[in-house]
Amino acid sequence: MTSAPLKYLSQVVVDELRENISINRDRYASGDFLDLSQENGWEIESDKVQVDLEMLADLDGTDGTAEADIRSSLIVYRSMPNMTPALAREERVWVRLAHVECLQYSRARWVKRAEGESLDKVVLDHFFAEGRTGIRDDNAISRLWWNMHVATIADPDDPEGALRLILKTADIRQAIVERPNTASRQPLARAIVRAMRFNPWITSSEAAFREFMKEMNRDAGGVLFEAIPDSDADSALCVYAAKARQHLEG
């Protein structure tokens, strides 16, 4: 294990990089930022979080499948065992990782053959992390950490199993990770993962999952999942799944 203090950028550096995307096209396409990283503002060290650089080096961005995202999410999360949600909301952390330690992965996963203004757009979306949605859903590296963080909330006993369910389709991730009123409500997130685990029909197709979520959103608004036993939550979601199946197959 090769651990080192997690490094992040100054806000000035982040702003300069964002303003100079088109100037740095060659760096994003095939070069690097190692010369710039020697300048002031590139190596601010965290005194609380260590990162396993060897583990991060195993990231492979050439595969864009759900299975690859699962592997990458596990790598990023495990490489920073002391990362906190508060620090994980800090853009400067993820911009540094995408531009330096994880540049090869970020380029292979998102830049690919993009050129010109298309490259600029990809870089803005996936090498930066502006706002809550940018950090949670778009940045090449932060989205992986948040996948696993939400999976750990959803099932502390089997987070990898929960991760596999959450990343099975884009719709499922969107419903659980990208919706704050789901991801932040631990009892509800856990109930949804249990429902998917015990009723395979829910994730059998995109249509099935969408209908299940439609039923849940329609009826669960007034249910305070934080105040009811897991068994009652499971019964409620079982009813939603049955109604959804009836609507689709009836």
C-alpha positions as CSV (number, residue, x, y, z in Angstrom):
1,M,0.0,0.0,0.0
2,T,1.4,3.4,-1.1
3,S,-0.5,6.0,0.9
4,A,0.0,9.7,0.9
5,P,-1.9,12.7,2.1
6,L,-4.8,13.5,-0.2
7,K,-4.0,16.6,-2.2
8,Y,-6.3,19.3,-3.6
9,L,-6.2,22.5,-5.5
10,S,-6.6,26.1,-4.5
11,Q,-9.7,27.8,-5.8
12,V,-7.6,30.1,-7.9
13,V,-6.1,27.1,-9.7
14,V,-9.5,25.5,-10.3
15,D,-10.8,28.8,-11.7
16,E,-7.8,29.1,-14.0
17,L,-8.1,25.5,-15.3
18,R,-11.8,26.1,-16.0
19,E,-11.1,29.3,-17.9
20,N,-8.3,27.7,-19.9
21,I,-9.9,24.5,-21.1
22,S,-9.6,25.3,-24.8
23,I,-6.0,26.4,-24.3
24,N,-5.2,23.1,-22.6
25,R,-6.9,20.9,-25.2
26,D,-3.7,19.0,-26.0
27,R,-3.0,18.3,-22.4
28,Y,-6.5,16.8,-22.0
29,A,-6.3,14.8,-25.3
30,S,-2.8,13.3,-24.9
31,G,-0.6,15.2,-22.5
32,D,-0.6,15.9,-18.8
33,F,-0.5,18.6,-16.2
34,L,2.7,17.5,-14.3
35,D,4.6,20.7,-15.1
36,L,1.7,22.9,-13.9
37,S,1.3,20.7,-10.8
38,Q,4.7,22.0,-9.5
39,E,3.3,25.5,-9.2
40,N,1.7,27.1,-6.1
41,G,-1.9,26.0,-5.3
42,W,-1.6,22.5,-6.8
43,E,-0.5,20.5,-3.7
44,I,-2.6,21.5,-0.7
45,E,-2.5,18.5,1.6
46,S,-5.3,17.2,3.7
47,D,-4.3,16.4,7.3
48,K,-7.1,13.9,7.7
49,V,-7.4,11.8,4.6
50,Q,-4.8,9.5,3.1
51,V,-5.1,8.1,-0.4
52,D,-3.7,4.8,-1.7
53,L,-2.0,5.8,-5.0
54,E,-1.3,2.2,-6.1
55,M,-4.9,1.4,-5.8
56,L,-6.0,4.4,-7.8
57,A,-3.5,3.4,-10.5
58,D,-5.6,0.3,-11.1
59,L,-8.5,2.3,-12.5
60,D,-9.3,1.4,-16.1
61,G,-11.3,3.9,-18.1
62,T,-11.4,1.9,-21.3
63,D,-14.6,0.0,-20.3
64,G,-17.7,2.0,-19.9
65,T,-20.0,-0.8,-18.8
66,A,-21.9,-0.9,-15.5
67,E,-19.5,-3.7,-14.3
68,A,-16.6,-1.4,-14.9
69,D,-18.2,1.4,-13.0
70,I,-18.8,-1.0,-10.1
71,R,-15.1,-2.0,-10.1
72,S,-14.0,1.6,-10.3
73,S,-16.4,2.8,-7.6
74,L,-14.9,0.1,-5.2
75,I,-11.4,1.2,-6.0
76,V,-12.0,4.9,-5.5
77,Y,-13.9,4.4,-2.2
78,R,-11.4,1.9,-0.8
79,S,-8.4,4.0,-1.8
80,M,-9.6,6.8,0.6
81,P,-11.0,5.1,3.7
82,N,-11.1,8.3,5.8
83,M,-12.9,10.4,3.2
84,T,-15.9,12.2,4.7
85,P,-19.0,13.4,2.9
86,A,-18.1,17.0,3.8
87,L,-14.8,16.8,2.1
88,A,-16.3,14.8,-0.7
89,R,-18.5,17.8,-1.6
90,E,-15.3,19.9,-2.2
91,E,-14.7,20.4,-5.9
92,R,-11.0,21.2,-5.4
93,V,-10.4,17.6,-4.3
94,W,-11.9,16.0,-7.4
95,V,-10.5,18.5,-9.9
96,R,-7.0,17.7,-8.7
97,L,-7.6,13.9,-8.9
98,A,-9.1,14.1,-12.4
99,H,-6.2,16.3,-13.7
100,V,-3.2,14.5,-12.0
101,E,-3.5,11.1,-10.2
102,C,-6.5,9.9,-12.2
103,L,-5.9,11.7,-15.5
104,Q,-5.4,8.5,-17.6
105,Y,-8.6,7.0,-16.3
106,S,-10.6,10.3,-16.8
107,R,-9.3,10.7,-20.3
108,A,-9.9,7.1,-21.3
109,R,-13.4,7.0,-19.8
110,W,-14.7,10.4,-21.0
111,V,-12.5,12.2,-23.5
112,K,-12.0,9.3,-25.9
113,R,-11.8,10.8,-29.4
114,A,-13.5,14.1,-28.6
115,E,-11.9,17.2,-30.3
116,G,-12.4,20.9,-30.4
117,E,-15.5,22.3,-28.7
118,S,-16.8,18.7,-28.0
119,L,-13.7,18.1,-26.0
120,D,-14.2,21.3,-24.1
121,K,-17.7,20.3,-23.2
122,V,-16.6,16.8,-22.0
123,V,-13.8,18.3,-19.9
124,L,-16.1,20.9,-18.3
125,D,-18.6,18.1,-17.4
126,H,-16.2,15.4,-16.2
127,F,-12.9,17.0,-15.0
128,F,-14.6,19.6,-12.9
129,A,-17.4,19.3,-10.3
130,E,-19.4,22.5,-10.0
131,G,-22.3,22.3,-7.6
132,R,-23.9,19.3,-5.9
133,T,-25.0,17.5,-9.1
134,G,-21.6,18.0,-10.7
135,I,-19.8,16.4,-7.8
136,R,-22.4,13.6,-7.3
137,D,-23.1,12.7,-10.9
138,D,-20.6,14.1,-13.4
139,N,-17.0,14.4,-12.2
140,A,-15.0,11.4,-13.5
141,I,-13.8,10.4,-10.0
142,S,-16.2,11.9,-7.5
143,R,-19.2,10.1,-9.0
144,L,-17.5,6.8,-8.3
145,W,-17.0,7.7,-4.6
146,W,-20.6,8.8,-4.2
147,N,-21.8,5.6,-5.8
148,M,-20.2,3.6,-3.1
149,H,-21.0,6.0,-0.3
150,V,-24.7,5.8,-1.1
151,A,-24.5,2.0,-1.4
152,T,-22.9,1.9,2.0
153,I,-25.7,3.9,3.4
154,A,-28.3,1.7,1.7
155,D,-26.8,-1.6,3.0
156,P,-23.9,-1.3,5.6
157,D,-23.8,-5.1,5.8
158,D,-23.4,-5.7,2.0
159,P,-22.4,-2.4,0.3
160,E,-21.0,-4.1,-2.7
161,G,-24.2,-6.0,-3.2
162,A,-26.1,-2.8,-2.9
163,L,-23.7,-1.1,-5.4
164,R,-24.4,-3.8,-7.9
165,L,-28.2,-3.2,-7.6
166,I,-27.8,0.6,-7.7
167,L,-25.6,0.6,-10.8
168,K,-27.6,-2.1,-12.7
169,T,-29.2,0.6,-14.9
170,A,-28.9,4.4,-15.2
171,D,-32.6,4.7,-14.1
172,I,-31.8,3.0,-10.8
173,R,-28.8,5.1,-10.1
174,Q,-30.8,8.2,-10.9
175,A,-33.6,7.2,-8.5
176,I,-31.4,6.4,-5.6
177,V,-28.1,8.4,-5.9
178,E,-29.2,11.4,-7.9
179,R,-32.4,12.2,-5.9
180,P,-31.4,13.9,-2.6
181,N,-34.8,13.1,-1.0
182,T,-33.9,9.4,-1.5
183,A,-30.2,9.2,-0.9
184,S,-30.3,11.4,2.2
185,R,-33.2,9.4,3.7
186,Q,-31.3,6.3,5.0
187,P,-34.4,4.2,5.9
188,L,-36.0,4.8,2.5
189,A,-32.8,4.0,0.6
190,R,-32.3,0.8,2.5
191,A,-35.9,-0.2,2.0
192,I,-35.6,0.3,-1.8
193,V,-32.4,-1.8,-1.9
194,R,-34.1,-4.6,0.2
195,A,-37.1,-4.5,-2.2
196,M,-34.8,-4.8,-5.3
197,R,-32.9,-7.7,-3.6
198,F,-35.9,-9.7,-2.5
199,N,-38.1,-9.0,-5.6
200,P,-36.1,-9.5,-8.8
201,W,-39.1,-8.3,-10.9
202,I,-38.5,-4.7,-9.8
203,T,-35.1,-4.6,-11.7
204,S,-36.1,-7.1,-14.4
205,S,-36.5,-4.2,-17.0
206,E,-36.4,-0.5,-17.2
207,A,-40.1,-0.4,-17.5
208,A,-40.6,-2.4,-14.4
209,F,-38.4,-0.2,-12.3
210,R,-39.9,3.0,-13.6
211,E,-43.4,1.7,-12.8
212,F,-42.3,0.7,-9.3
213,M,-40.8,4.1,-8.6
214,K,-44.0,5.8,-10.0
215,E,-46.1,3.8,-7.6
216,M,-43.8,4.6,-4.7
217,N,-43.6,8.3,-5.5
218,R,-47.4,8.4,-5.8
219,D,-48.2,6.7,-2.4
220,A,-45.1,7.1,-0.3
221,G,-45.0,10.9,0.0
222,G,-46.9,10.9,3.3
223,V,-45.0,7.9,4.8
224,L,-42.4,8.8,7.3
225,F,-40.1,5.9,6.7
226,E,-37.8,7.2,9.5
227,A,-40.5,6.5,12.1
228,I,-41.7,3.0,11.0
229,P,-40.2,-0.5,11.5
230,D,-38.3,-2.0,8.6
231,S,-41.0,-4.7,8.3
232,D,-43.7,-2.0,7.7
233,A,-41.5,-0.3,5.1
234,D,-40.9,-3.6,3.4
235,S,-44.6,-4.3,3.3
236,A,-45.3,-0.9,1.8
237,L,-42.8,-1.4,-1.0
238,C,-44.1,-4.8,-1.6
239,V,-47.5,-3.3,-2.3
240,Y,-46.0,-0.7,-4.6
241,A,-44.3,-3.5,-6.6
242,A,-47.5,-5.5,-6.8
243,K,-49.4,-2.5,-8.1
244,A,-46.7,-1.7,-10.6
245,R,-46.6,-5.2,-11.9
246,Q,-50.4,-5.3,-12.3
247,H,-50.3,-2.0,-14.2
248,L,-47.7,-3.3,-16.6
249,E,-49.0,-6.8,-17.1
250,G,-52.7,-6.3,-16.5
